[in-house]
């Protein structure tokens, strides 16, 4: 366990955990905002708009996230001569993935609401945007909240993939510390154990909150 107190190992792991949280938090914000727009568009009657949204959704889902990280960081940035850091590439990829996930959740939440609520709004003389704003969205958001919290947990865990494109996240820093301290007994056990404990502490409260919200809005 003394490996954590050698040099700046503990601070480096803390910085790695901070980077992991930054990527996840920024991506979740973009995902939520973009997903609300995408999900709303997927409920339109316009076949072209719905088809384009569905195409985007399937592209994001079919291609693995790791492949998207490589495409953005090694492919697109070099082809278009854009200087994208591993951090920026991760934000782009996880945001695109999150928008697709939240968008599909929003679509499902909106379409699952009883149709008579829309008809009641029309009977009261409300316009379409007023029905969406005052009737549909508040109820859809209640149904969405547990799923978005659960997605945040998945986002935190999946950010470990950014280590493969060189981002100094928690996993990458842990691997570097192990390489530099091979002479230390059980270095891998303690470092990976610390990484496990960190991910657990980050994700379990969100998982628990998701279950509480799910029971509350069930």
C-alpha positions in Angstrom: 0.0 0.0 0.0 3.0 2.3 0.4 3.1 2.7 -3.4 0.4 5.4 -3.1 2.7 7.5 -1.0 5.9 7.2 -3.1 6.6 10.5 -4.8 3.5 12.1 -6.3 1.7 8.8 -7.1 -1.4 9.7 -5.0 -1.7 13.2 -6.5 -1.3 11.7 -10.0 -4.1 9.2 -9.4 -6.3 12.1 -8.0 -5.6 14.1 -11.2 -6.5 11.1 -13.3 -9.8 10.7 -11.4 -10.5 14.4 -11.9 -9.9 14.0 -15.6 -12.3 11.0 -15.7 -15.0 13.0 -14.0 -14.5 16.1 -16.3 -14.9 14.0 -19.4 -18.0 12.3 -18.0 -19.6 15.4 -16.6 -19.1 17.5 -19.8 -20.3 14.7 -22.0 -23.4 14.2 -19.9 -24.3 17.9 -20.1 -23.9 17.9 -23.9 -25.7 14.5 -24.1 -28.7 15.6 -22.2 -29.2 18.9 -24.1 -28.6 17.2 -27.5 -30.6 14.2 -26.6 -33.6 16.2 -25.7 -33.5 17.8 -29.2 -32.9 14.5 -31.0 -35.6 12.7 -29.1 -38.1 15.4 -29.8 -37.2 15.4 -33.5 -37.7 11.6 -33.6 -41.4 12.1 -32.7 -42.1 14.3 -35.7 -44.3 13.1 -38.5 -41.6 14.1 -41.1 -40.2 10.8 -42.6 -37.0 12.4 -43.7 -36.1 13.9 -40.3 -37.0 10.7 -38.5 -35.0 8.6 -41.0 -31.9 10.8 -40.6 -32.2 10.6 -36.8 -32.6 6.9 -36.9 -29.5 6.6 -39.2 -27.5 8.6 -36.7 -28.7 6.5 -33.9 -27.8 3.2 -35.6 -24.4 4.4 -36.7 -23.5 5.4 -33.1 -24.8 2.1 -31.7 -23.4 -0.3 -34.3 -19.8 1.0 -34.2 -18.0 0.4 -30.9 -17.1 3.4 -28.8 -13.4 2.5 -29.0 -13.6 2.5 -32.7 -15.2 6.0 -32.7 -12.3 7.2 -30.4 -9.8 5.9 -32.9 -11.8 7.4 -35.9 -12.0 10.9 -34.3 -8.5 11.0 -32.7 -6.4 9.3 -35.3 -8.6 9.6 -38.4 -10.7 12.7 -38.6 -8.2 15.0 -36.8 -5.4 14.0 -39.1 -7.4 13.9 -42.3 -8.8 17.4 -41.8 -5.5 18.6 -40.2 -7.3 19.5 -36.9 -5.3 19.5 -33.7 -7.6 17.5 -31.4 -6.2 16.4 -28.0 -7.2 13.1 -26.5 -9.4 15.0 -24.0 -11.2 16.8 -26.8 -11.7 13.7 -28.8 -13.1 11.9 -25.8 -15.6 14.7 -25.2 -16.8 14.6 -28.9 -17.2 10.8 -28.9 -18.9 10.4 -25.6 -21.2 13.3 -26.3 -22.2 11.8 -29.6 -22.8 8.5 -28.0 -24.7 10.1 -25.1 -26.9 12.2 -27.5 -27.9 9.0 -29.2 -28.7 7.2 -26.0 -30.6 10.1 -24.4 -32.4 10.8 -27.7 -33.8 7.3 -27.8 -34.8 7.5 -24.2 -36.6 10.8 -24.8 -38.4 9.4 -27.8 -39.6 6.4 -25.8 -40.7 8.6 -22.9 -42.7 10.9 -25.1 -44.4 8.2 -27.2 -45.3 6.2 -24.1 -47.4 9.0 -22.6 -51.2 8.5 -23.0 -52.6 10.2 -26.1 -55.6 11.5 -24.2 -53.3 14.0 -22.5 -52.5 15.6 -25.8 -56.2 15.6 -26.7 -57.1 17.2 -23.4 -54.6 19.9 -24.0 -56.1 20.6 -27.4 -59.5 20.7 -25.9 -58.3 23.4 -23.5 -57.2 25.5 -26.5 -53.5 25.0 -26.0 -51.2 25.2 -29.0 -48.8 22.3 -29.9 -45.8 24.0 -28.4 -47.7 24.7 -25.2 -48.8 21.0 -24.9 -45.2 19.9 -25.3 -43.9 22.4 -22.8 -46.5 22.2 -20.1 -47.8 18.6 -20.5 -45.5 16.3 -22.3 -42.0 17.4 -21.3 -42.6 17.6 -17.5 -43.9 14.0 -17.5 -41.3 12.7 -19.9 -38.5 14.2 -17.8 -39.8 12.4 -14.7 -39.5 9.1 -16.6 -36.1 10.1 -18.0 -34.4 11.1 -14.8 -33.5 7.6 -13.5 -32.3 6.6 -17.0 -30.1 9.7 -17.3 -28.5 9.1 -13.9 -27.9 5.4 -14.9 -26.3 6.6 -18.2 -24.0 8.9 -16.1 -22.8 5.7 -14.3 -22.1 4.0 -17.6 -20.4 7.1 -18.9 -18.0 7.2 -16.0 -17.1 3.6 -16.4 -16.7 3.7 -20.2 -14.3 6.7 -20.0 -11.6 4.2 -19.1 -11.3 3.6 -22.9 -9.7 7.0 -23.3 -6.5 5.5 -21.9 -6.0 3.8 -25.3 -5.7 7.1 -27.0 -3.2 8.5 -24.5 -5.5 10.5 -22.2 -4.1 10.7 -18.6 -7.3 9.4 -17.0 -7.4 7.3 -13.9 -6.6 4.0 -15.6 -3.8 5.4 -17.7 -2.2 7.0 -14.7 -2.5 3.8 -12.8 -0.8 1.8 -15.5 2.1 4.4 -15.7 2.6 4.1 -11.9 2.8 0.3 -12.1 5.3 0.5 -15.0 7.5 2.9 -13.0 7.3 0.9 -9.8 7.8 -2.7 -11.0 10.2 -3.3 -8.2 7.5 -2.7 -5.6 5.9 -5.8 -4.2 2.3 -6.3 -5.3 2.3 -2.9 -7.0 -0.3 -4.0 -9.5 -2.6 -5.4 -6.8 -2.7 -2.1 -4.8 -2.9 0.2 -7.8 -5.7 -1.6 -9.6 -7.4 -2.2 -6.3 -7.3 1.6 -5.7 -8.7 2.2 -9.2 -11.5 -0.3 -8.5 -12.3 1.4 -5.2 -12.4 4.8 -6.9 -14.7 3.7 -9.7 -17.0 2.1 -7.1 -17.1 5.3 -5.0 -17.9 7.3 -8.1 -20.5 5.0 -9.6 -22.3 3.4 -6.7 -24.0 6.6 -5.3 -25.3 7.3 -8.8 -26.5 3.7 -9.2 -28.3 4.0 -5.8 -29.8 7.3 -6.8 -31.1 5.9 -10.0 -32.9 3.1 -8.1 -34.5 5.6 -5.7 -35.7 7.8 -8.6 -37.0 4.8 -10.5 -39.1 3.7 -7.5 -40.3 7.3 -6.9 -41.5 7.9 -10.5 -42.6 4.3 -11.2 
